[in-house]
Amino acid sequence: MTNPGLGGAYRAAAHGHSTQRHLLEINEAINQLGRLISDDPGAAEVIWSAMRGMVLVEMIVNAHLEWERERQLLVDMVTGYLQSPSEHR
């Protein structure tokens, strides 16, 4: 007789591993984007902070919210930084 909970535990562990791998891939992509924007590792941290904030709020209120304005502000900040003279970087 097998334990019926083991299949569920295995699937949960596999899902957890898959989720962790996906988050690591996203982290690397964000870091690559940050390196394209600036040699300063803080550039990727700003992007991550914005994304974490958006996700956290949606988790707290348990609803999808529109972030178009905030995403546009982030794009504008990056664009402004890229258009600034290189000696300011």
C-alpha positions as CSV (number, residue, x, y, z in Angstrom):
1,M,0.0,0.0,0.0
2,T,1.4,3.4,-1.0
3,N,1.0,6.7,0.8
4,P,-1.4,8.8,-1.3
5,G,0.3,12.0,0.0
6,L,3.7,11.1,-1.5
7,G,2.5,11.9,-5.0
8,G,1.3,15.3,-3.9
9,A,4.5,15.9,-2.0
10,Y,6.6,15.0,-5.0
11,R,4.6,17.3,-7.3
12,A,4.9,20.1,-4.7
13,A,8.7,19.6,-4.5
14,A,9.0,19.5,-8.3
15,H,6.8,22.7,-8.6
16,G,9.0,24.4,-6.0
17,H,12.1,23.5,-7.9
18,S,10.6,24.7,-11.1
19,T,9.5,28.0,-9.5
20,Q,13.0,28.5,-8.0
21,R,14.7,27.9,-11.3
22,H,12.3,30.3,-13.0
23,L,13.0,33.0,-10.4
24,L,16.7,32.5,-10.9
25,E,16.3,32.9,-14.7
26,I,14.3,36.1,-14.1
27,N,17.0,37.4,-11.7
28,E,19.7,36.8,-14.3
29,A,17.6,38.5,-17.0
30,I,17.0,41.5,-14.8
31,N,20.7,41.6,-13.9
32,Q,21.7,41.5,-17.6
33,L,19.2,44.4,-18.2
34,G,20.8,46.3,-15.4
35,R,24.3,45.8,-16.9
36,L,23.0,47.1,-20.2
37,I,21.8,50.2,-18.5
38,S,24.7,50.9,-16.3
39,D,27.9,49.5,-14.8
40,D,26.4,50.3,-11.4
41,P,24.9,47.1,-10.0
42,G,22.3,49.3,-8.3
43,A,20.5,49.7,-11.7
44,A,19.2,46.1,-11.5
45,E,18.2,46.6,-7.8
46,V,16.0,49.6,-8.8
47,I,14.2,47.4,-11.4
48,W,13.8,44.6,-8.9
49,S,12.6,46.9,-6.2
50,A,9.9,48.3,-8.4
51,M,8.8,44.8,-9.5
52,R,8.7,43.5,-5.9
53,G,6.7,46.5,-4.8
54,M,4.1,45.9,-7.5
55,V,3.8,42.2,-6.7
56,L,3.7,42.7,-2.9
57,V,0.8,45.1,-3.1
58,E,-1.1,42.8,-5.4
59,M,-0.5,40.0,-2.8
60,I,-1.7,42.1,0.0
61,V,-4.9,43.3,-1.6
62,N,-5.4,40.0,-3.4
63,A,-6.3,41.7,-6.7
64,H,-4.7,42.6,-10.0
65,L,-3.9,46.3,-10.1
66,E,-2.9,48.4,-13.1
67,W,0.7,49.5,-13.0
68,E,0.9,51.3,-16.3
69,R,1.8,54.6,-14.7
70,E,4.5,53.1,-12.5
71,R,6.0,51.1,-15.3
72,Q,6.1,54.2,-17.5
73,L,7.9,56.1,-14.7
74,L,10.5,53.3,-14.5
75,V,11.0,53.4,-18.3
76,D,11.3,57.2,-18.2
77,M,13.9,57.0,-15.5
78,V,16.0,54.5,-17.4
79,T,15.6,56.4,-20.6
80,G,16.6,59.7,-19.0
81,Y,19.6,57.9,-17.5
82,L,20.7,56.5,-20.8
83,Q,20.2,59.9,-22.5
84,S,22.3,61.7,-19.9
85,P,26.0,62.5,-20.8
86,S,28.2,59.5,-20.1
87,E,30.3,61.4,-17.6
88,H,27.4,61.4,-15.2
89,R,27.4,57.6,-15.0
